[in-house]
Amino acid sequence: MTDAPISVLLVDDQALFRAGIRMLVDSQPDLRIVAEAEDGAVGVARAVELEPDVVLMDVRMPVMDGIAATSAILERFDASGRPSPKIVVLTTFDLDEAAATALRRGASGFLLKDTHPEFLLAAIRTVHAGNAVIAPGATMELFRHVGSTSTTAAPPSFATLTSREHDIFLFAAAGLSNSEIAAQEFVSEATVKTHISRVLSKLGLRDRVQLVIFAYEHGLVDPGSVHPRG
């Protein structure tokens, strides 16, 4: 028995773009476009109805933009107690305030619309597996931009982290992978994953993208370096 393909909802107001993405995604045996939507409002309705695994969400659309639609989808699923789909926002610009806002609202990543087809396919599989994905080359610049536009004191929940969780938080915020963190802390990757999950739970964050944004927004990492502060 084979696993069911990853179900994908495509939300974009450009019919030609949707046709190209559908052709690409449906060419893969493990992926399937289950529906399309021409604006964010329709996208929310389709997401609630179909419960796709992944949503590819355009940022700029009529009726309801991708940021509002992302928020609405995640709020609807959170309210119902159902596991929410992973949302990847699609944008034309590599340093886009709209993309940063979507990540703050709970999107699992963002891609440029002209990204390489193979990267798009890999991104769908990556977010479905529970990881985040950011357009190549934009990661640190995006987070530095986030930190430069808003820096506030860390909330009380940050003080509830244990010493080990604090250290792992800083390494993850600085962009280190689980294997790199494991080497720094002399623990297994499984232990790192466990600590990351606890950190996310304590801070009320969805994933590592939100963890990094949290760190930059609260001045917990140096915007001029990929190394943790403190």
N, C-alpha and C positions, 0 to 999 in steps of 0.2 A: 504494500500500500504506500503510495507516494503522498508527501505532504501537500496540502492545498497551497496554491500559489498565493503570493503576497498580493492582497487587494489594494488597488490604488485609485483614489479619487483625484481627478484633474480639474482644477478651478482656474480658468483663465478666460479673458474676454476676447481673445484672438482665435478665431476658428481655425486658421491655418496653422498656428502654433500648436493648438490642441491636436490637430490631425497628425502632425509630425511626432509629437510625444506619444500619442496612442500607438502609432505604427512601431515606434522604437520599443516601448514597454511591452506591448503584446507580442513582440518577436522573441521574448524571453520565456522559457518554459516555466520559470518560477515566479513570474510577475504577471499581473492582469489588471487592466483598466476596467473598473466596474461601473464607472459613470463619469460624465463630464458636467461641468457647470460653467455658465458664461458670466456669472458675477458672484460676489461673496454671499449674498442672501440665498441664492439657489444652492451654493456650496454648503452652507450651514444645514439647509434642509436635507440635502443628499447625504451629508455626513451622519446626521442623526438617524436617518432612515436606514442607511446601508451599513453603517459601522465599519468603514474601510480600515485597513491596517495603517495605511499611509495616505496623507493628503499632500499633493503638490499645489501650492497656493500662490497665485500671482499677487503681488503687492498692490498694484494700481489697477482698479476695476471700477466700473459704474455701480450704482445702487448701494453696494457695501464693499469697502476696500478689504484687502487681505489682512490687514491688522485687526480690524473690527471682526472679521469673519473668524480669524484664529482665536481671538478671545471668546467669541460666542460659542464656537465648537467646544473648546476646552471647558468652558463654564457649564455647558449643557451636559457633557459627559461626567464632569465632577459632581454635579448636582444629582445625577441619576445613579452614581456609584459604579458606572461602567468604565472599563479601561478606555482611555481616550486614544484616538489615532495619533500617530506621530505626524507632525506637520512640518513640511519643508517649504519655506517661502522662496519665491522666485523673483529676482529683481534684475534690472538692467545695469545697475551701478554697483561697483565693487565696494564702495564705502557709502552705504545708504542709511540714513537715519531711520527710515521706515523699516529696514531689515533689523536694525538694532532694537527698535521698539517691539517688533514681532518676537524677537528672541526673549525680551523681557516679559512678554505676555505668555510665553510658554512654548513657542515653536522650537522644534528640535534641531533647527539649522537653517541655513540659507544658501542658495546657489545662484550664480549668474545665469541668465537665460541662454547665453551662448556657451555654456560650459560644454566640455567634451561629452559626447553621448555615453561613453563608457563610464565616465565619472558620475553622471546622473544615475545610471543603473546601479552603480556601486553605492551611491548615496541612499537610494531607496532601501537597499538591503541593509545598509549600515544603521539607519535610524530604526528600521523594523527590529533589528537585533538589540536595540536599547542604547545605542551610542549616538552621539551628536555629529553633525557634519557642517562644515563651513567652507565657503568658496575658497579654493586654493589661493594662497597669497594674501588673503584678506583678514585672516584670523586675528593676529596681534594688533593690526592697525584698527580693526573694528573695535576691539576691546579697549584699546587706548583711547579711541574716540569716545566710547561710552564713559570711561573714567574722567576724561577731560571736560565732559559736559555736565556731569553730576557726581559730586563726591560728598557723602554724608557719613556720619558716625555709624559704626556697625551696631545693629540692634542687640538687645540683651541675649537673644538666642545664641549669638556667636560665643558668648562667654561660657555656654554650657558644653562646648566641645572639650573633650579630654585633651591632654598634651599630645598624644599620638594622633588624634583626629585633627587637631590644630595643625600639626606639621604636614600631614597628608593633604589637608585642605590647601595649604600654601603651595605645596608642590603641584597639585592638580590645577590650581589657579594660575600657576606659572607656565602651564602647558605641558608638563611632563606626562608621559604615558604611564599606565599601570606598571609596566615592566621597569621603567625608569624609577618610579617611586619605590617599587619593591627593592631595587638595588640600593637606593639611598637609605631606606629604612631597615634593610636586612630582614625583610619578611617576604612571604610568598605573595604572588599576584592575587590569589584568592583572598588573602587577608586584606590587601589593599582594597579590593572590590567591596568587601564587607564594611570597611571603615568609610569608604566613599558613600555607600548606601546610608550609613548612619548619619553622616554629615548632611547629606541631602535631606534626610528626614527631619533632623533637628532644625535645619535652617528653612524648611518649607520650600525646597527647590525641587524642580522636576528632573534636572539632569546636569551634566557637567558644563554645558553651555551656560545655564543659569548660574552655576557655581562661579564660573569665571567672571560673568557680568557682575555678580554680587561682590566679588573681590575688588574689581575695578571701581565700582560705584562707591564702595566704602573705603577706598584708599588702602587696601590691604596688600596690594602688590605695587611695585614701582612701574608706572607707565612707560618708563624708558628702558626697562629691562625685562627679560623673561624669567628672572630669578626672583624667588619669594623674598619679601621684606620681613625682617624681624627675627 
